[in-house]
Amino acid sequence: MSSAPPPGWYRDPSYPLTERWWDGATWTDHRRQPDALVPQAAPPEPPDGRAPRRAGVIALLTAGAVLVVAVVTGVVVLGHHGDGAAQAEPSATASAPAPASDVSPPAAAPSATGDPTVVLDDLNGITFPVPKGWVRAENVAEDDVVLTTPGVYDCPGDPGFCRRGRVLSRTATSAPGASPESIAEGDIADAAHEEYDRDLIGNRPYGGVTSHRLLASGQVAVAGRAGYFVRWRVNTAKGPGGCVESLAFPSSAGSQTPVVVRFAFDAGPDGPPLSDMDRITEGIRPVGDAAASGGVGSSIGPGH
């Protein structure tokens, strides 16, 4: 009897310059870029499945060919046994550096609660509604994605799989005392770049951003706190383009460090309606406070 290797980060067989999380039985879609790549034994063979948007997916057939060549040349050693499991050593590389923007991803992915209509962001002390046409984020590369539209499609630009809509929640790392307005205005260009120009490994799923225009901006109440949003329409070289929004507001948890929520919606009839940005904003709540409300034009509580 042999057993599968323990959960851990291993070299991604479908893209050797990244690492991928093995949960002890199957590959997940969580990937990262190590600071330095070190020689190591090859990981287990990946299960069938498709990676999400921004993962820079390579066809499983190519991954299988890479493994076969590696075995023949002796570069890697796969310990296959009767049950089909492979033995590998976990990588000791560090996590990828933070993206070049004024926000940083949370330490852990937002988690589901007992309520199927709510997603919990423990780090920032808020919850998100799961409106009709949306699902909790699963099988996505970034830990800070809280909501997605269901399913994927072939990106119109570089090979990969894209999603029609995504919502991300991050802790802002701007200078102390920065206002929600300055944070949102400073984040929107990064949001457009990361969502519609280049992905985590440098591919251009939409052929790159060609232009943008301001759709709306202004104050907004989020869970009874004063926030600010900036919304752009982004045109891309390929595909319908999309709309991005950066929403900044003080967290209700701990030191009230500002939170940045990003929205990325594909344009066109297949993309989610822009009204969903407002619906989701209005449904954001502090953890444990179902009564708080928000949204454009909503009142802001005293002292906030």
Secondary structure as the mmCIF struct_conf table of DSSP 4:
data_model
#
loop_
_struct_conf.conf_type_id
_struct_conf.id
_struct_conf.beg_label_comp_id
_struct_conf.beg_label_asym_id
_struct_conf.beg_label_seq_id
_struct_conf.end_label_comp_id
_struct_conf.end_label_asym_id
_struct_conf.end_label_seq_id
HELX_LH_PP_P HELX_LH_PP_P1 ALA A 4 PRO A 6
BEND BEND1 PRO A 7 PRO A 7
STRN STRN1 GLY A 8 ARG A 11
TURN_TY1_P TURN_TY1_P1 PRO A 13 SER A 14
TURN_TY1_P TURN_TY1_P2 PRO A 16 LEU A 17
BEND BEND2 THR A 18 THR A 18
STRN STRN2 GLU A 19 TRP A 22
BEND BEND3 GLY A 24 THR A 26
STRN STRN3 TRP A 27 ARG A 32
BEND BEND4 ASP A 35 ALA A 36
HELX_LH_PP_P HELX_LH_PP_P2 PRO A 44 PRO A 47
BEND BEND5 ASP A 48 ASP A 48
TURN_TY1_P TURN_TY1_P3 ARG A 53 ARG A 54
BEND BEND6 ALA A 55 ALA A 55
HELX_RH_AL_P HELX_RH_AL_P1 LEU A 60 THR A 73
TURN_TY1_P TURN_TY1_P4 GLY A 74 GLY A 74
BEND BEND7 VAL A 75 VAL A 76
TURN_TY1_P TURN_TY1_P5 GLY A 82 ASP A 83
HELX_LH_PP_P HELX_LH_PP_P3 GLU A 89 SER A 91
HELX_LH_PP_P HELX_LH_PP_P4 THR A 93 PRO A 99
BEND BEND8 ALA A 100 ASP A 102
STRN STRN4 VAL A 103 SER A 104
BEND BEND9 ALA A 107 ALA A 108
STRN STRN5 SER A 111 ALA A 112
BEND BEND10 GLY A 114 ASP A 115
TURN_TY1_P TURN_TY1_P6 PRO A 116 THR A 117
STRN STRN6 VAL A 118 ASP A 121
TURN_TY1_P TURN_TY1_P7 ASP A 122 GLY A 125
STRN STRN7 ILE A 126 PRO A 129
TURN_TY1_P TURN_TY1_P8 LYS A 132 GLY A 133
STRN STRN8 VAL A 135 ARG A 136
BEND BEND11 ASN A 139 ASN A 139
BEND BEND12 ALA A 141 ALA A 141
TURN_TY1_P TURN_TY1_P9 ASP A 143 ASP A 144
STRN STRN9 VAL A 145 THR A 148
BEND BEND13 PRO A 150 GLY A 151
STRN STRN10 TYR A 153 ASP A 154
BEND BEND14 PRO A 156 GLY A 160
STRN STRN11 PHE A 161 CYS A 162
BEND BEND15 ARG A 164 ARG A 164
STRN STRN12 GLY A 165 ALA A 172
HELX_LH_PP_P HELX_LH_PP_P5 SER A 174 ALA A 175
TURN_TY1_P TURN_TY1_P10 PRO A 176 GLY A 177
HELX_RH_AL_P HELX_RH_AL_P2 PRO A 180 TYR A 196
TURN_TY1_P TURN_TY1_P11 ASP A 197 ASP A 197
TURN_TY1_P TURN_TY1_P12 LEU A 200 ILE A 201
BEND BEND16 GLY A 202 GLY A 202
TURN_TY1_P TURN_TY1_P13 PRO A 205 TYR A 206
BEND BEND17 GLY A 207 GLY A 207
STRN STRN13 VAL A 209 VAL A 222
TURN_TY1_P TURN_TY1_P14 ALA A 223 GLY A 224
STRN STRN14 ARG A 225 THR A 236
BEND BEND18 ALA A 237 GLY A 239
STRN STRN15 GLY A 242 PRO A 250
BEND BEND19 SER A 252 ALA A 253
TURN_TY1_P TURN_TY1_P15 GLY A 254 SER A 255
STRN STRN16 PRO A 258 ASP A 266
BEND BEND20 GLY A 268 GLY A 268
TURN_TY1_P TURN_TY1_P16 PRO A 269 ASP A 270
BEND BEND21 GLY A 271 GLY A 271
HELX_LH_PP_P HELX_LH_PP_P6 PRO A 272 PRO A 273
TURN_TY1_P TURN_TY1_P17 LEU A 274 LEU A 274
HELX_RH_AL_P HELX_RH_AL_P3 SER A 275 GLY A 283
STRN STRN17 ARG A 285 PRO A 286
TURN_TY1_P TURN_TY1_P18 VAL A 287 GLY A 288
TURN_TY1_P TURN_TY1_P19 ALA A 290 ALA A 291
STRN STRN18 GLY A 295 GLY A 295
TURN_TY1_P TURN_TY1_P20 VAL A 296 GLY A 297
TURN_TY1_P TURN_TY1_P21 PRO A 302 GLY A 303
#
